[in-house]
Amino acid sequence: MIVEDGYYSIPILPREIASRLKDKPEWPAELRNEYKRLHAEFTASKAEFSMWVRRDRDSRMNRTAKTILLLILDCLNFDTGRCDPGHQFIADELGVSVRTVERTIPRIAASGWLSITRRGKTTTNFYRPSVPTQKVAAILDYADGLREQRSEERERRRQLGDPTKMADHSASDPTMVRIHDPTELAAHDPTELAGKPMNRTFEEEPLKESSCSEGREDTYPRESIPTDETQFGPWVKANIHDPTQRREALRLLRERKMTPEILRRMAA
């Protein structure tokens, strides 16, 4: 995978080798081996790029968008670098309407997976699959968080399945039940409280100046909550210490429902 200007892109055949393709049968052994090596790198990069696409949880990248993007990715030619499937071709291959393709491709580009070069009304567009490195980092962080959460859930289920793990005793030592007389809990006559006037009510109680909630609104101001999806993963990792809460936090960020009050509760 090529990293350039903060973007991942798929490597294609270098021009100096591509210009010699017409003489490919006469290539020396070392040039043939280099071509095979570069093609293997191209194939591996396409597979890795496809994995990132499938793991993306961007609301703009629904199932149709991912399917269209993966088909465009398959059209990328290693030898020439061309990637220019027409809208009608994509629609025919996937069994969708041309209008669906025209409406979806801009969403894919807006999500950061494609750069589009328009070549005129009668010529197909040229596509270059690329993705910001920050977006990939957020996707991988989210996947790691899910993996950790599943691991913790499996461990929790494993412990719940063994009753001896739930009590602080050995398997041969049954839990002892504390013997007491419930009537001892009532050491007074509740009726003695009746008929006594109260000097003041709770409404008369003044609020303390140093309330525990004082100043908490400034702890997590709304401005500190990111809106750029490429920042969601690092922000959640830095602010949500409980791994089991991170998936929910990412969902709230994507749906623009995260508030300082929710963040305070999840970060507690």
Stockholm file with secondary structure:
# STOCKHOLM 1.0

chainA/1-268         MIVEDGYYSIPILPREIASRLKDKPEWPAELRNEYKRLHAEFTASKAEFSMWVRRDRDSRMNRTAKTILLLILDCLNFDTGRCDPGHQFIADELGVSVRTVERTIPRIAASGWLSITRRGKTTTNFYRPSVPTQKVAAILDYADGLREQRSEERERRRQLGDPTKMADHSASDPTMVRIHDPTELAAHDPTELAGKPMNRTFEEEPLKESSCSEGREDTYPRESIPTDETQFGPWVKANIHDPTQRREALRLLRERKMTPEILRRMAA
#=GR chainA/1-268 SS CEEETTEEECCCCCHHHHTTGGGGGGCCHHHHHHHHHHHHHHHHHHHHHHHHHHHCCCTTCCHHHHHHHHHHHHTCCTTTCCCCCCHHHHHHHHTCCHHHHHHHHHHHHHTTSEEEECCCTTSCCEEEEEEEHHHHHHHHHHHHHHHHHHHHHHHHHHHHTCGGGTSSSCTTSCCCCCCCCGGGGCCSCGGGGTTCCCSCCGGGSCCCSSCTTTTGGGTSCGGGSCCCGGGHHHHHHHHCCCHHHHHHHHHHHHTTCCCHHHHHHHHC
#=GC SS_cons         CEEETTEEECCCCCHHHHTTGGGGGGCCHHHHHHHHHHHHHHHHHHHHHHHHHHHCCCTTCCHHHHHHHHHHHHTCCTTTCCCCCCHHHHHHHHTCCHHHHHHHHHHHHHTTSEEEECCCTTSCCEEEEEEEHHHHHHHHHHHHHHHHHHHHHHHHHHHHTCGGGTSSSCTTSCCCCCCCCGGGGCCSCGGGGTTCCCSCCGGGSCCCSSCTTTTGGGTSCGGGSCCCGGGHHHHHHHHCCCHHHHHHHHHHHHTTCCCHHHHHHHHC
//
